[in-house]
Amino acid sequence: MSLYVPQPRVPLQAWCEWTGNSWDKVQAVVGRSFRRPAPYEDAYTMAATAVLRLIRQYNLDPRNIGQLALGTESSKDNSAGAVIVRGMVDRELQRMGLPRLSRQLEVPEFKHACLGGVYALKSALRYVAFDAKGKQAIVVCSDIAEYERGSSGEQTQGAGAVAMLVEADPKLFEVDLAHAGSASDYRGPDFRKPFARHFDQDYGQRSKRAHDFPVFSGKYSTFAYLDETGQAVDAMLERLGISDLDFINGAEGLFFHRPYHMMPLQALAFIYARALARAPQPNAEFQALCGQGGVSPEGVVEECRNKPDLFGEFVRLGAGADAAQEPHPLTTKLSGVVRKSPAFQQLLATRVKLGTDWAMELGNLYTAALPAWIAAGFEQALENGVELANAKLYAIGYGSGDASEAIPLKAVPHWREAAGKIGFRKSLAAATDLSQQQYEDLHDGKHDVVLDCPPSDQFKIARTGSTYEASFQDLGVDYYEFVP
Ligand SMILES: CC(C)(COP(=O)(O)OP(=O)(O)OC[C@H]1O[C@@H](n2cnc3c(N)ncnc32)[C@H](O)[C@@H]1OP(=O)(O)O)[C@@H](O)C(=O)NCCC(=O)NCCSC(=O)CC(=O)O
């Protein structure tokens, strides 16, 4: 695995001072900082930089890569995708005197909000399992999470890319695709990026530049996250043939999609509350926690059988209605009590610990958030002397709109060598803290913003085409180059 994050950094404590938000709350709920892309980069440059790092760090033979799968929701081009990344990587490999990527390379792009990278990973795994004939695949997840200034999502921004090598003989962890659980359900306006918003006059006037701010509703997106990850975990447990409690007690490491620090904790508490409700009753821990929360145990048990139709409910409320109502009010209330319980705190301290603190530096990386957390987990395990050989791990991916994947992983016995090459901490080291003025100017797309972070050892946008003639057109097409 390899990671790239842009140099411009916004420390959230400073952001709280600029915006009047509570640092106590933000550091508990969100994290410590996030990155902003510099004006010379986009999702493709970040992806290409991460892929080049992967090839160099692991000394890969580019001719042996048969698929380059890009997961992103920050595409700038509605036609080409991973091939743009390939183009950059090829040129730099050639300049370095190395062979280009295989001419037979497949270059698909996968889109489903933050889950696109997991779908890209599943594609690469299937490629390697079925028709790679000994070749390897690279999955790269690259995204820019940006929200309007002044919106509740502003604190949960971020940018970065993670590349992963997928091969038949894995060096870090195995992915048990046969027991992975999938879930999806259409949720209408849950976190969308419709092109049509850019042609709306009022919306257009509010925007200072071309941007990709989502249309989202914080509470609705939280309900959707909890429900969908729960459904995917259920599907995985059915395939594994184990109970909810066996899953929680047997897991040695749990990694989720993390839009912000607290979201995975909320999801795990929700899954934990359901596990207790589904355990043979009476269950003493369940009864005690329900008592503390003032919720009816029978009510929670009943709710756990629900398969709510969030969008159906929303449609029933009619046009102009606010977002859908909380579908699991009792279980959510119980999860709040679960989160503070000693048993759950112990679970966090032992099985959700690896990489968590480092991931709090990143902000939301959308498709790259889950793989970045896994990368942080492996590198931190190595640093702290934690033994992961054969450890049972789980990755729970999520993408708004909505879909989720719950996938069992197993660390391989010789994971240390590959973990030592990830370079997570090294990638974070290149950082330049932005002043309030720089952050606001960068966010507003001002062209004259002065930044003290020239590109270094990365790809950048060199220029953007502007010709729109009958015989030749490259209007809006970016040209890239590598800056050593
Ligand atoms: C993180 C946010 C929800 C925070 O918004 P708000 O500040 O309005 O939230 P809120 O007031 O309800 O508070 C959130 C939780 O913090 C708790 N809280 C408050 N003060 C606290 C303190 N001092 N210490 C600890 N916790 C505290 C509250 O009790 C609540 O928990 P409790 O609720 O338990 O009482 C927001 O930034 C947001 O809407 N972000 C964007 C939405 C998003 O990322 N959605 C995920 C989409 S998935 C994605 O990544 C996109 C994709 O798929 O493409």
The ligand as an SDF file (V2000), in Angstrom:
LIG
                    3D

 54 56  0  0  0  0  0  0  0  0999 V2000
  -19.8120   15.3740   11.5410 C   0  0  0  0  0  0  0  0  0  0  0  0
  -21.1160   16.1350   11.4140 C   0  0  0  0  0  0  0  0  0  0  0  0
  -22.2630   15.1560   11.4020 C   0  0  0  0  0  0  0  0  0  0  0  0
  -21.1970   17.0190   12.6410 C   0  0  0  0  0  0  0  0  0  0  0  0
  -22.2740   17.8510   12.5120 O   0  0  0  0  0  0  0  0  0  0  0  0
  -22.9240   18.5520   13.7820 P   0  0  0  0  0  0  0  0  0  0  0  0
  -21.8390   19.2880   14.5000 O   0  0  0  0  0  0  0  0  0  0  0  0
  -24.1110   19.3310   13.3200 O   0  0  0  0  0  0  0  0  0  0  0  0
  -23.4010   17.2820   14.6130 O   0  0  0  0  0  0  0  0  0  0  0  0
  -24.0700   17.1460   16.0380 P   0  0  0  0  0  0  0  0  0  0  0  0
  -24.2570   18.4740   16.7050 O   0  0  0  0  0  0  0  0  0  0  0  0
  -25.2410   16.2680   15.8400 O   0  0  0  0  0  0  0  0  0  0  0  0
  -22.9330   16.3750   16.8770 O   0  0  0  0  0  0  0  0  0  0  0  0
  -22.4100   15.1530   16.4450 C   0  0  0  0  0  0  0  0  0  0  0  0
  -22.1480   14.2850   17.6830 C   0  0  0  0  0  0  0  0  0  0  0  0
  -21.1580   14.9060   18.5110 O   0  0  0  0  0  0  0  0  0  0  0  0
  -21.5400   14.8130   19.8710 C   0  0  0  0  0  0  0  0  0  0  0  0
  -20.8560   15.8760   20.6640 N   0  0  0  0  0  0  0  0  0  0  0  0
  -21.1950   17.1670   20.7720 C   0  0  0  0  0  0  0  0  0  0  0  0
  -20.2950   17.8290   21.5440 N   0  0  0  0  0  0  0  0  0  0  0  0
  -19.3790   16.9140   21.9370 C   0  0  0  0  0  0  0  0  0  0  0  0
  -18.1970   16.9640   22.7450 C   0  0  0  0  0  0  0  0  0  0  0  0
  -17.7360   18.0990   23.2870 N   0  0  0  0  0  0  0  0  0  0  0  0
  -17.5030   15.8170   22.9400 N   0  0  0  0  0  0  0  0  0  0  0  0
  -17.9280   14.6550   22.3890 C   0  0  0  0  0  0  0  0  0  0  0  0
  -19.0320   14.5560   21.5940 N   0  0  0  0  0  0  0  0  0  0  0  0
  -19.7440   15.6610   21.3730 C   0  0  0  0  0  0  0  0  0  0  0  0
  -23.0490   14.9550   19.7970 C   0  0  0  0  0  0  0  0  0  0  0  0
  -23.6480   14.4700   20.9790 O   0  0  0  0  0  0  0  0  0  0  0  0
  -23.3660   14.0810   18.5810 C   0  0  0  0  0  0  0  0  0  0  0  0
  -23.3670   12.7120   18.9430 O   0  0  0  0  0  0  0  0  0  0  0  0
  -24.7280   11.8520   19.0240 P   0  0  0  0  0  0  0  0  0  0  0  0
  -25.3280   11.9450   17.6460 O   0  0  0  0  0  0  0  0  0  0  0  0
  -24.3020   10.4730   19.3800 O   0  0  0  0  0  0  0  0  0  0  0  0
  -25.5560   12.5060   20.0870 O   0  0  0  0  0  0  0  0  0  0  0  0
  -21.0960   17.0500   10.1670 C   0  0  0  0  0  0  0  0  0  0  0  0
  -19.8170   17.5400    9.9650 O   0  0  0  0  0  0  0  0  0  0  0  0
  -21.5870   16.4750    8.9010 C   0  0  0  0  0  0  0  0  0  0  0  0
  -22.7910   16.5130    8.6350 O   0  0  0  0  0  0  0  0  0  0  0  0
  -20.6510   16.0310    8.0140 N   0  0  0  0  0  0  0  0  0  0  0  0
  -20.9350   15.6570    6.6230 C   0  0  0  0  0  0  0  0  0  0  0  0
  -21.8090   14.4840    6.5350 C   0  0  0  0  0  0  0  0  0  0  0  0
  -21.0370   13.2790    6.3630 C   0  0  0  0  0  0  0  0  0  0  0  0
  -19.8260   13.2600    6.3230 O   0  0  0  0  0  0  0  0  0  0  0  0
  -21.7790   12.2050    6.2290 N   0  0  0  0  0  0  0  0  0  0  0  0
  -21.2080   10.9620    6.0240 C   0  0  0  0  0  0  0  0  0  0  0  0
  -21.3940   10.6320    4.5880 C   0  0  0  0  0  0  0  0  0  0  0  0
  -20.4470    9.2980    4.0970 S   0  0  0  0  0  0  0  0  0  0  0  0
  -19.2950   10.0320    3.1340 C   0  0  0  0  0  0  0  0  0  0  0  0
  -18.1920   10.0430    3.5530 O   0  0  0  0  0  0  0  0  0  0  0  0
  -19.6820   10.5510    1.8070 C   0  0  0  0  0  0  0  0  0  0  0  0
  -19.7760    9.5320    0.7110 C   0  0  0  0  0  0  0  0  0  0  0  0
  -20.1960    8.4090    0.8950 O   0  0  0  0  0  0  0  0  0  0  0  0
  -19.4410    9.8910   -0.4180 O   0  0  0  0  0  0  0  0  0  0  0  0
  1  2  1  0
  2  3  1  0
  2  4  1  0
  2 36  1  0
  4  5  1  0
  5  6  1  0
  6  7  2  0
  6  8  1  0
  6  9  1  0
  9 10  1  0
 10 11  2  0
 10 12  1  0
 10 13  1  0
 13 14  1  0
 14 15  1  0
 15 16  1  0
 15 30  1  0
 16 17  1  0
 17 18  1  0
 17 28  1  0
 18 19  1  0
 18 27  1  0
 19 20  2  0
 20 21  1  0
 21 22  1  0
 21 27  2  0
 22 23  1  0
 22 24  2  0
 24 25  1  0
 25 26  2  0
 26 27  1  0
 28 29  1  0
 28 30  1  0
 30 31  1  0
 31 32  1  0
 32 33  2  0
 32 34  1  0
 32 35  1  0
 36 37  1  0
 36 38  1  0
 38 39  2  0
 38 40  1  0
 40 41  1  0
 41 42  1  0
 42 43  1  0
 43 44  2  0
 43 45  1  0
 45 46  1  0
 46 47  1  0
 47 48  1  0
 48 49  1  0
 49 50  2  0
 49 51  1  0
 51 52  1  0
 52 53  2  0
 52 54  1  0
M  END
$$$$
